[in-house]
């Protein structure tokens, strides 16, 4: 429905614009006086003709009256205004609702067609490209996301299965960013905040880093801060570690306390902040991030990723804590994880530098520098044929076409 609105100072000027825009056969729907002069609503004759019902169904025209007419109340306008006042000029709520319903059904049909096409493509993949199928199967079986696997498949060179698998592992190692030397963190100094959800191991990891720093630079150049005033014994646990190491421990409650504490500790070479743990879905996470951002001094934020968590959970954690940026991550509970694929996938996709691996509770022994070859080898080594989550070649098309369908359905619901 192409309804044209024309505003002019006089009726004559409006008529001229109407003829120039819609042609001499245009049908005027309404005209009225406005502040700018005269407003005219009109439609092309072709649009009106396509929407008009058959002449046999039209009610008889009203008897002519002697009421005065303006020069713009032409005969075609009078005839069609009466029939289209409800159907054309002002669409009803039912019509709008019906239109939305039709659009939704069209999008749903589009999603189903895309899902079926994806199913056909992936069903043919093992026979058409066995090396790509092997790469996809290995990555999904190791816990990597379908998003990263599809991304690698787009640039997978033509080769046999063994060469494709070797290329895939080499590519993952190149894309995994790690801290090359411990001196980058311990010798550079500054303020570091260890962040993450409850149970990620922030307090223990803070103590491990503190012990490594004390051995390297001495206790007098280090200070520990904690914002954990919620957990029972959380502050005391860090204070015990500090007492053993001979390092001062300070508690802060809000941004003002943090600014004051950092100002008093400005002569320290390094300050480690143990933040309070909370769910990634807690609104207080944003407040904690803002508190560190507004501390008045640059703070390097290291996110602790629990290697035993599911990939979707780790993805939510990163999205919640990276609103002000992250300077890297530390993988914790590596010794407890059945697979490192989800954690490595999250670090690669979000371009997080892996600084350390925490492999136990011992302080400071169970903290190690990240090693690319070890991490990628470990990620695929844990994959066994006896695993309940191991995919068979025949099951690969169903998984991938299902992922495409879920993405399409999500787009429909959001649209």
C-alpha positions, -999 to 999 in steps of 0.1 A, spaced: 0 0 0 17 31 -13 0 61 4 16 94 -4 14 124 19 18 158 3 18 191 22 17 225 4 7 260 11 -23 261 -11 -47 235 -27 -35 244 -62 1 238 -52 -8 205 -36 -27 193 -68 3 202 -89 27 182 -67 2 153 -67 1 152 -105 39 153 -107 44 126 -81 15 101 -88 2 111 -121 -31 126 -133 -51 95 -123 -41 95 -87 -69 90 -61 -72 114 -32 -80 97 1 -83 127 23 -74 164 26 -73 187 55 -60 220 67 -27 219 87 -3 244 101 18 243 70 -12 248 47 -30 218 31 -23 181 37 -33 155 10 -32 117 13 -34 100 -21 -26 67 -38 -17 57 -74 -47 45 -94 -30 11 -100 -28 4 -63 -65 14 -58 -76 -8 -87 -58 -38 -73 -75 -35 -39 -110 -26 -50 -137 -53 -47 -158 -63 -78 -184 -37 -88 -213 -62 -83 -205 -64 -46 -204 -26 -40 -233 -10 -22 -252 17 -41 -236 51 -39 -251 77 -16 -275 102 -30 -258 135 -39 -262 163 -14 -259 200 -17 -231 202 8 -203 224 -3 -172 206 -16 -137 218 -18 -119 217 -52 -101 186 -41 -133 165 -33 -133 148 -67 -157 121 -77 -132 92 -75 -121 103 -41 -157 103 -28 -164 69 -42 -133 52 -29 -130 70 5 -162 54 16 -150 18 7 -114 21 19 -117 40 51 -114 8 72 -94 -13 47 -69 11 34 -65 44 52 -63 30 88 -53 -7 90 -71 -24 119 -53 -42 148 -65 -76 135 -49 -68 101 -16 -59 117 -17 -90 139 -24 -111 109 5 -96 90 29 -103 119 17 -139 120 23 -143 83 58 -129 86 65 -152 115 53 -183 95 75 -172 66 106 -170 88 98 -203 104 96 -219 70 129 -203 60 145 -217 92 132 -252 84 144 -250 49 179 -239 60 180 -267 85 171 -293 59 196 -279 35 223 -281 62 213 -316 70 218 -326 33 252 -309 32 265 -325 64 251 -359 55 272 -359 24 304 -346 41 320 -379 52 319 -393 17 327 -360 -1 354 -348 23 365 -374 48 394 -352 61 370 -324 70 346 -349 87 375 -363 107 386 -328 119 350 -319 128 345 -352 147 378 -348 166 371 -312 177 336 -318 188 346 -350 206 374 -331 224 349 -305 237 356 -276 212 327 -256 200 310 -262 166 316 -225 159 354 -228 161 354 -262 143 334 -247 113 358 -217 113 388 -241 109 370 -261 82 366 -230 60 404 -228 57 412 -265 58 436 -274 29 429 -304 7 448 -333 22 443 -368 36 429 -375 71 462 -376 90 475 -344 74 442 -326 81 443 -336 118 479 -325 121 471 -292 104 441 -287 128 463 -292 159 490 -269 146 465 -242 138 450 -244 173 484 -241 188 491 -210 167 458 -194 177 463 -201 214 479 -171 230 501 -179 261 524 -159 283 559 -167 271 579 -159 303 570 -155 339 591 -124 340 564 -107 319 541 -107 349 564 -109 380 591 -84 369 568 -59 352 549 -52 384 516 -33 388 482 -40 401 466 -73 393 430 -84 400 420 -120 399 384 -123 389 360 -152 383 329 -170 396 325 -187 429 347 -218 433 372 -209 405 401 -209 429 409 -171 431 422 -171 467 444 -201 463 457 -188 430 464 -154 446 485 -171 473 504 -191 447 513 -159 427 522 -141 459 546 -170 469 563 -169 435 567 -131 438 581 -133 473 607 -158 462 617 -135 433 615 -100 448 609 -103 485 579 -98 508 583 -61 513 576 -52 477 542 -70 476 508 -63 491 476 -83 490 441 -68 488 407 -86 492 372 -75 483 357 -108 497 336 -96 526 307 -120 518 322 -154 522 327 -166 557 364 -169 564 373 -156 529 393 -127 543 409 -148 570 421 -174 545 441 -148 525 453 -133 558 468 -167 568 486 -170 536 499 -134 540 511 -141 575 530 -172 563 546 -152 535 552 -121 555 530 -99 533 505 -73 544 468 -80 537 442 -53 534 404 -55 530 384 -31 509 347 -28 506 340 -4 478 356 18 452 365 45 477 383 20 499 401 6 469 413 40 457 425 49 492 443 15 496 460 17 462 472 53 470 487 41 503 504 12 486 517 32 456 553 24 467 548 -14 464 561 -31 433 531 -54 429 496 -55 444 474 -86 440 437 -82 445 416 -112 454 380 -103 443 348 -117 457 334 -147 438 299 -145 424 278 -161 397 283 -148 362 246 -141 361 247 -119 392 241 -82 385 268 -74 410 295 -86 385 290 -54 366 294 -34 398 326 -52 406 340 -46 371 332 -9 374 348 -7 408 381 -20 394 378 3 364 373 34 385 401 27 410 421 56 398 450 34 388 454 9 359 445 -26 371 453 -57 350 423 -80 351 430 -118 350 400 -140 346 401 -175 362 384 -202 341 374 -234 358 386 -261 334 359 -285 347 330 -263 336 309 -267 305 318 -247 274 285 -227 275 292 -218 312 327 -206 304 314 -186 275 289 -168 298 317 -162 324 338 -144 298 310 -124 284 300 -112 319 335 -102 330 349 -87 298 327 -56 296 357 -34 305 383 -57 288 405 -85 302 442 -88 302 443 -126 302 432 -157 320 444 -185 342 430 -220 338 423 -236 371 415 -272 382 433 -285 352 440 -317 372 403 -323 377 391 -316 341 381 -346 319 388 -324 289 405 -291 283 387 -285 250 360 -262 263 384 -240 283 409 -238 254 381 -231 229 369 -202 251 404 -187 253 409 -190 216 376 -176 205 378 -146 229 415 -141 223 425 -144 260 461 -149 268 466 -179 291 491 -170 318 491 -200 341 477 -235 347 466 -243 383 468 -281 388 461 -285 425 458 -270 460 495 -269 469 510 -234 474 531 -225 453 539 -258 436 507 -264 417 510 -234 394 527 -237 360 533 -217 329 510 -225 300 525 -246 272 508 -248 238 519 -283 229 509 -298 262 475 -281 262 465 -292 227 479 -327 232 461 -330 265 428 -318 249 428 -346 224 445 -372 244 415 -375 268 393 -384 239 386 -422 240 363 -445 221 347 -456 253 335 -421 262 297 -417 262 301 -384 244 322 -398 216 306 -391 182 304 -417 154 308 -407 118 272 -415 110 260 -392 139 280 -361 128 254 -349 102 226 -349 128 247 -329 153 258 -302 128 224 -299 110 208 -296 145 232 -268 154 222 -250 122 185 -255 130 190 -241 166 207 -210 152 180 -204 126 152 -209 152 169 -185 175 171 -159 147 134 -163 141 125 -159 178 146 -128 181 132 -114 148 
